Amino acid sequence: MLIQFLSVYDGLLFLFVSSFDEVLILFVSVYVYDELLIQFVSVYDELLIQFLSIHDGLLFLFVSSFDDVLILFVSVYVYDELLIQFVSVYDELLIQFLSVYDGLLFLFVSSFDEVLILFVSVYVYDELFILFVSVYDELLILFVSVSDQRLNLFLSGYDEQLTLDGDGHQDSKDNCPETPNSSQLDSDNDGLGDECDDDDDNDGIPDYGPLGPDNCRLVVNPNQKDSDDNGIGDVCENDFDNDAVFDQFDVCPESAEITLTDFRAYQTVVLDPEGDAQIDPNWVVLNQGMEIVQTMNSDPGLAVGYTAFNGVDFEGTFHVNTVTDDDYAGFIFGYQDSSSFYVVMWKQTEQTYWQSTPFRAVAEPGLQLKAVKSKSGPGEHLRNALWNTGSTQDQVTLLWKDPRDVGWQDKTSYRWQLMHRPQVGYIRVKLYEGPNLVADSGVTIDTTMRGGRLGVFCFSQENIIWSNLRYRCNDTIPDDFEPFRKLLQLGL
């Protein structure tokens, strides 16, 4: 029998719930005083007592369970709109400490038995909220920042064991932990990604193999009806992923989740969040998500779409619509977090960065392809490493630089074409001015990031226009990879 009783008496709200068969008695009282909340909860038979109170500006929460020898003490203190919280679970040797000092908010959690250390610092400056979390034993880093009413979440794990396949997804959350699949596409929603699922549509016909192949790999058709005998089942003829967009117009014909190029939903990533010498980038998205404009002379930053790709072709037109500056513009791919991505970046002229701390950084003119794998994450080290032409240990690796050492020209349009096949590490970048090919990276092999998201990059350069943006899913390995395949097989 369950009895629930709710009453209000003299400004107090009381809730009683009892179940005599289960011998459960719950008593809750809520008292509102000066916009502060007092709550008492007790479950007597389970020997769990929770007490929440406010006294002299302090909010206290006590939870004890005598059978399990669990004691939880929480105190919350509000001072200058900042929150201080202390939590201790003595029997489990878990200590959590949250405090505010000189504008910084710190949270420490340690568990001595399991050797888990958690450190969180929160810095609030000009409405910019930055959160850093480190779990040293798990080697997990989390960055959260809010700027201009946008929320940015970055996750990086420096221990390769967190993502064995290098696709940017932690193994415990990766639906194909041993196969790179940054897109995490799971067409039949069975918890197994298409890249490692033998039956993507779960219709009983294997995708490949002796009992297959399934002539509609993504659409249920156990009868395999194919009226014109062209090898494609009737139910997916002209629309292989059954997303109501004909394959000839679909940018990803084998993924129902992606149908057209669209950067209207994007994430701002600030790569140097400290200091106020320069402002954050200001992005304007036009033309139904196929054009991006950056208007300010800003700190290094990214505008990153939320769609993650395995193999992809990415192209667009880049144009600097000013004659007053000479700094960096470019695009990114394989973005996994703010510490892990590829960037193609172009400087107009040679220049030493004006901040020599933590090291002197010199930019040279010319197109560059870099793999960013930063141990420090956003901040002055990554900022200077990006500015500097060349590799910087624990930050950036220069994969290729245009040997012409030529910078971009004012008010001139350039078209780039990128091919990335992360399953084999294939990267190739081509740059055109009008119909003329002006730069070509050739085949570059790198497996630092095996897939990720796409976006654009700026650093201290205003009035950049990226237009006619187009991406397309493509896992087909280009023919010019074959010589490298043989070298890789030989371990060279």
C-alpha positions in Angstrom: 0.0 0.0 0.0 1.4 3.4 -1.0 0.2 6.5 0.8 1.2 10.0 -0.4 0.3 13.1 1.6 1.1 16.7 0.6 0.4 19.7 2.8 1.3 23.3 3.2 1.6 24.7 6.7 2.9 28.1 7.8 5.1 28.6 4.7 6.3 25.0 4.7 5.6 22.4 2.1 5.4 18.8 3.4 5.3 15.6 1.4 4.8 12.2 3.1 5.1 8.9 1.2 4.9 5.6 3.0 4.7 2.1 1.8 3.9 -0.3 4.7 4.7 -3.5 2.8 8.1 -2.2 1.7 8.6 -0.6 5.1 9.6 2.6 3.4 8.9 6.0 5.0 9.8 9.2 3.1 9.5 12.6 4.7 10.2 15.7 2.7 9.8 19.3 3.9 10.7 22.3 1.8 11.0 25.7 3.2 11.6 28.8 1.2 13.3 31.7 3.0 14.9 34.7 1.2 14.9 32.8 -2.1 16.8 29.9 -0.5 15.6 26.4 -0.3 15.6 24.1 2.7 14.8 20.4 2.1 14.7 17.4 4.5 14.5 13.9 3.2 14.7 10.7 5.4 14.3 7.1 4.5 14.4 5.5 7.9 14.3 1.8 7.1 17.2 2.1 4.6 19.1 4.1 7.3 19.6 6.8 4.8 19.3 10.4 6.1 19.6 13.4 4.0 19.5 16.9 5.5 19.6 20.1 3.5 19.7 23.4 5.4 20.8 27.0 5.2 22.5 28.9 8.0 24.3 32.2 7.9 24.6 32.2 4.1 25.7 28.5 4.0 23.8 25.7 2.4 24.4 22.3 4.0 23.6 18.8 2.7 24.2 15.7 4.9 23.6 12.2 3.7 24.5 9.1 5.8 23.9 5.4 5.3 24.9 3.6 8.5 24.7 0.1 7.0 27.0 0.9 4.1 29.1 3.2 6.3 28.7 6.0 3.8 28.8 9.5 5.0 28.4 12.5 2.7 28.8 16.0 3.8 28.2 18.9 1.5 28.4 22.6 2.3 27.7 25.3 -0.3 28.6 28.9 0.3 27.5 31.7 -2.0 29.9 34.6 -2.1 29.9 37.3 -4.8 27.7 35.1 -7.0 30.3 32.3 -6.9 29.7 28.9 -5.4 31.9 27.0 -3.0 31.1 23.3 -2.4 32.7 20.7 -0.2 31.9 17.0 -0.5 33.5 14.1 1.4 32.7 10.5 1.3 35.0 9.2 4.0 34.6 5.4 3.8 35.2 5.5 0.0 38.1 7.8 0.5 36.5 10.2 -2.0 37.1 13.9 -1.4 35.6 16.6 -3.5 36.6 20.2 -2.9 35.1 23.2 -4.8 36.3 26.7 -4.0 36.7 30.2 -5.4 40.0 32.1 -5.2 40.8 35.3 -7.1 38.1 34.9 -9.7 39.0 31.2 -10.2 36.7 28.3 -9.3 38.5 25.1 -8.4 37.1 21.6 -8.0 39.3 18.7 -6.7 38.2 15.1 -6.4 40.5 12.4 -5.3 39.9 8.7 -4.7 43.0 7.2 -3.1 42.0 3.6 -3.6 41.3 3.9 -7.3 44.1 6.4 -7.9 41.6 8.8 -9.5 42.4 12.5 -9.4 40.0 15.1 -10.8 40.9 18.8 -11.1 38.5 21.4 -12.4 39.2 25.1 -12.8 36.6 27.6 -14.0 37.6 31.0 -15.1 35.0 33.7 -15.6 36.1 36.8 -17.6 33.9 39.2 -19.6 31.1 36.6 -19.8 33.6 34.0 -21.0 33.3 30.8 -19.0 36.1 28.3 -19.3 36.1 24.9 -17.6 39.1 22.6 -17.5 38.8 19.1 -16.2 41.6 16.6 -16.0 41.4 13.0 -14.9 45.0 12.1 -14.8 44.7 8.3 -14.4 42.3 8.2 -17.3 44.1 11.0 -19.1 40.9 12.7 -20.0 40.7 16.5 -20.6 37.4 18.4 -21.0 37.2 22.0 -22.0 33.9 24.0 -21.9 33.6 27.6 -22.8 30.7 29.9 -23.4 31.3 33.0 -25.6 28.7 35.2 -27.2 25.9 33.0 -25.9 27.5 29.9 -27.6 28.5 26.8 -25.8 31.7 25.1 -26.8 32.5 21.6 -25.6 35.9 20.0 -26.3 37.0 16.6 -25.2 40.4 15.1 -25.6 42.1 12.0 -24.4 45.9 12.0 -24.6 46.2 8.3 -23.8 45.8 6.4 -27.1 44.2 3.6 -25.2 41.1 5.8 -24.9 40.5 5.6 -28.6 42.3 2.6 -30.0 41.1 3.3 -33.6 42.0 7.0 -33.5 38.6 8.2 -34.6 38.1 10.6 -31.7 35.5 8.6 -29.9 36.3 7.1 -26.5 36.4 3.3 -26.7 33.7 3.0 -24.0 31.4 5.1 -26.1 32.6 4.1 -29.6 30.1 1.8 -31.5 33.1 0.4 -33.4 36.0 0.6 -31.0 38.4 -1.2 -33.2 37.4 0.3 -36.6 37.8 4.0 -37.4 34.3 5.5 -37.8 34.2 9.1 -36.8 30.7 9.5 -38.1 29.4 6.7 -35.8 26.7 5.9 -38.4 24.4 3.1 -37.1 21.7 2.7 -39.7 19.7 0.0 -37.9 20.2 1.6 -34.4 21.4 -1.7 -33.0 24.3 -0.1 -31.1 26.9 -1.5 -33.6 28.2 1.0 -36.2 27.9 0.3 -39.9 31.6 0.0 -40.3 31.7 -3.1 -38.1 28.2 -4.4 -38.6 27.8 -7.4 -40.9 24.1 -6.5 -41.5 23.6 -2.7 -41.5 19.8 -2.8 -42.0 19.3 -5.9 -39.8 17.1 -7.6 -42.4 18.9 -11.0 -42.1 20.8 -10.6 -45.4 24.6 -10.1 -44.7 26.1 -6.9 -46.3 28.8 -9.0 -47.8 29.9 -12.6 -47.8 28.6 -15.9 -49.0 25.0 -15.3 -48.1 25.1 -11.8 -49.4 25.7 -9.2 -50.6 22.6 -7.3 -49.6 21.4 -5.4 -52.7 20.0 -2.7 -50.3 22.5 -2.6 -47.5 20.8 0.2 -45.6 17.1 -0.6 -46.3 15.2 -3.6 -45.1 14.4 -5.9 -48.0 14.7 -9.6 -47.1 13.2 -10.7 -50.5 16.1 -8.9 -52.3 13.7 -8.0 -55.2 15.6 -6.5 -58.1 13.3 -6.1 -61.1 15.9 -4.8 -63.6 18.7 -7.1 -62.4 21.1 -4.2 -62.0 22.3 -5.3 -58.6 20.4 -2.7 -56.7 17.2 -3.7 -54.9 14.0 -2.0 -55.9 13.4 -0.5 -52.5 16.6 1.5 -52.6 16.8 2.2 -56.4 18.0 5.8 -56.9 17.9 6.5 -53.1 20.3 4.0 -51.5 19.9 5.3 -47.9 16.2 5.9 -48.2 16.3 9.5 -46.9 14.0 10.8 -49.6 16.9 12.6 -51.4 17.9 11.1 -54.8 21.5 9.8 -54.8 22.5 12.3 -57.5 21.7 15.2 -55.2 22.6 13.6 -51.9 26.1 14.6 -50.5 26.2 11.3 -48.6 24.1 8.7 -50.5 25.1 6.0 -48.0 24.1 8.0 -44.9 20.5 9.0 -44.1 21.9 11.5 -41.5 23.6 13.8 -44.1 21.9 15.1 -47.2 23.4 18.5 -48.0 26.2 20.9 -47.1 25.1 23.1 -44.2 27.2 25.0 -41.6 24.3 26.9 -40.1 24.7 24.7 -37.0 28.3 25.3 -35.9 30.5 25.4 -32.9 32.9 28.3 -32.1 36.3 27.1 -30.8 38.5 29.7 -29.2 42.1 28.5 -29.4 43.5 31.2 -27.2 40.9 31.9 -24.5 43.0 33.9 -22.1 43.8 37.6 -22.3 42.1 40.4 -24.1 44.7 41.6 -26.6 42.5 40.4 -29.4 38.8 39.5 -29.5 37.2 36.2 -30.4 36.2 35.6 -34.1 32.8 36.8 -35.3 31.2 34.3 -37.7 28.4 35.1 -40.0 26.8 32.2 -41.9 25.0 32.9 -45.2 23.6 31.1 -48.2 21.8 28.4 -46.3 25.0 27.3 -44.5 27.2 27.2 -47.6 29.1 30.5 -46.9 30.9 31.7 -43.8 32.3 35.2 -43.2 34.7 36.2 -40.4 34.6 39.9 -39.8 37.1 40.7 -37.0 40.9 40.8 -36.4 40.8 38.1 -33.8 42.5 35.5 -31.8 42.9 32.1 -33.5 39.6 30.3 -33.7 37.5 27.8 -35.6 33.9 27.5 -36.8 33.3 23.8 -36.8 30.2 22.0 -38.2 28.7 19.3 -36.1 28.7 16.6 -38.7 31.5 14.0 -38.4 32.9 12.2 -41.4 34.9 9.2 -42.2 36.2 9.6 -45.8 35.3 13.0 -47.2 35.9 15.4 -50.1 35.7 19.0 -48.9 36.0 22.1 -51.2 35.3 25.8 -51.1 36.4 29.2 -52.2 38.5 31.4 -49.9 38.7 35.2 -50.4 40.2 37.9 -48.2 38.1 41.0 -48.8 40.5 43.7 -47.5 43.9 45.2 -48.1 44.7 46.1 -44.5 46.1 42.9 -43.0 48.3 39.9 -44.0 47.6 37.1 -41.5 46.2 33.5 -41.5 43.1 32.0 -43.1 42.3 28.4 -43.9 40.1 25.4 -43.2 40.1 22.4 -40.9 39.2 18.7 -41.2 39.4 15.6 -39.0 38.4 17.8 -36.0 38.0 15.6 -32.9 38.5 18.2 -30.2 40.2 21.5 -29.6 43.5 19.8 -29.3 43.2 17.3 -32.2 42.5 18.4 -35.8 44.1 19.0 -39.2 44.5 22.6 -40.5 45.3 24.0 -43.9 46.4 27.5 -43.3 47.9 30.3 -45.4 49.9 33.4 -44.4 50.4 36.3 -46.7 53.8 37.6 -45.5 56.6 36.7 -43.1 56.0 38.0 -39.6 57.2 37.3 -36.0 54.3 37.0 -33.6 54.1 39.9 -31.2 53.9 37.8 -28.1 57.2 36.0 -27.6 55.9 34.1 -24.6 56.1 31.1 -24.2 58.4 31.0 -27.3 59.3 33.0 -30.3 57.0 32.2 -33.3 57.8 33.1 -36.9 55.2 32.8 -39.7 56.4 32.4 -43.3 54.3 33.0 -46.4 52.9 30.0 -48.1 50.2 27.3 -47.8 50.8 24.8 -44.9 49.2 21.5 -43.9 49.5 20.8 -40.1 48.4 18.0 -37.8 47.4 19.5 -34.4 47.8 17.2 -31.5 48.3 19.6 -28.5 49.1 18.3 -25.0 48.2 21.7 -23.5 45.1 22.4 -25.5 43.9 26.0 -26.2 46.2 28.6 -24.8 49.4 30.4 -25.5 51.4 27.3 -26.4 49.0 26.2 -29.1 48.5 29.8 -30.2 52.3 30.3 -30.9 52.6 26.8 -32.4 49.9 27.6 -34.9 51.5 30.9 -35.8 55.0 29.4 -36.2 55.8 27.8 -39.5 57.1 24.3 -38.9 56.6 21.7 -36.2 56.4 22.3 -32.5 56.9 19.5 -30.1 53.8 18.3 -28.2 51.7 20.8 -30.2 51.8 20.8 -34.0 53.4 18.7 -36.8 54.0 20.3 -40.2 53.0 17.7 -42.8 53.6 19.8 -45.9 54.4 23.3 -47.0 54.1 24.8 -50.4 57.7 25.2 -51.6 56.9 28.3 -53.6 56.6 30.3 -50.3 54.0 32.5 -51.9 51.3 34.3 -49.8 47.7 34.9 -50.7 46.8 38.1 -52.6 44.3 40.7 -51.4 40.8 40.5 -52.9 41.7 37.3 -54.8 39.6 34.1 -54.8 41.2 30.7 -54.4 39.5 27.3 -54.6 40.6 24.4 -52.6 39.9 20.7 -52.9 40.6 18.3 -50.1 40.5 14.5 -50.2 40.8 12.7 -46.9 40.6 9.0 -46.4 41.3 8.4 -42.7 41.0 4.6 -42.9 44.4 4.6 -44.7 45.7 8.1 -43.7 45.4 9.5 -47.2 45.4 13.3 -47.5 45.7 15.5 -50.6 45.1 19.2 -50.9 44.9 21.1 -54.2 44.6 24.9 -54.6 43.4 26.7 -57.7 43.4 30.4 -58.7 40.8 30.5 -61.4 41.3 27.4 -63.6 45.0 27.2 -62.7 46.4 24.7 -60.2 48.8 26.8 -58.1 49.6 24.4 -55.2 49.4 20.6 -54.7 50.4 18.8 -51.5 50.6 15.5 -53.4 49.7 12.3 -51.5 50.4 12.9 -47.8 50.0 9.9 -45.4 49.1 10.6 -41.8 46.9 8.7 -39.3 47.0 11.1 -36.4 43.2 11.7 -36.7 41.1 9.0 -38.3 38.1 11.1 -39.3 36.3 14.0 -37.7 34.4 17.2 -38.4 35.0 20.1 -40.9 35.2 23.8 -40.5 37.2 27.0 -41.2 40.1 28.6 -39.4 41.3 32.2 -38.9 44.1 33.9 -36.9 44.4 37.6 -36.7 42.8 38.1 -40.1 39.5 40.0 -40.7 37.1 40.0 -43.6 37.6 36.4 -44.7 34.9 34.8 -46.9 34.6 31.1 -47.4 32.0 30.5 -50.1 30.4 27.8 -52.2 31.3 25.3 -49.5 30.7 21.6 -50.4 31.4 18.3 -48.7 30.7 14.8 -49.8 31.1 11.5 -48.1 33.7 9.4 -50.0 35.5 6.3 -48.8 36.8 5.3 -52.2 40.6 5.1 -52.1 42.2 7.2 -55.0 44.4 5.4 -57.4 47.5 7.5 -56.5 47.5 5.8 -53.1 48.5 2.4 -54.5 52.3 3.0 -54.4 52.0 4.1 -50.7 49.8 1.0 -49.9 52.7 -1.2 -50.9 55.2 0.8 -48.8 52.8 0.6 -45.8 52.4 -3.2 -46.3 56.2 -3.5 -46.2 56.3 -1.3 -43.1 58.3 1.5 -44.8 
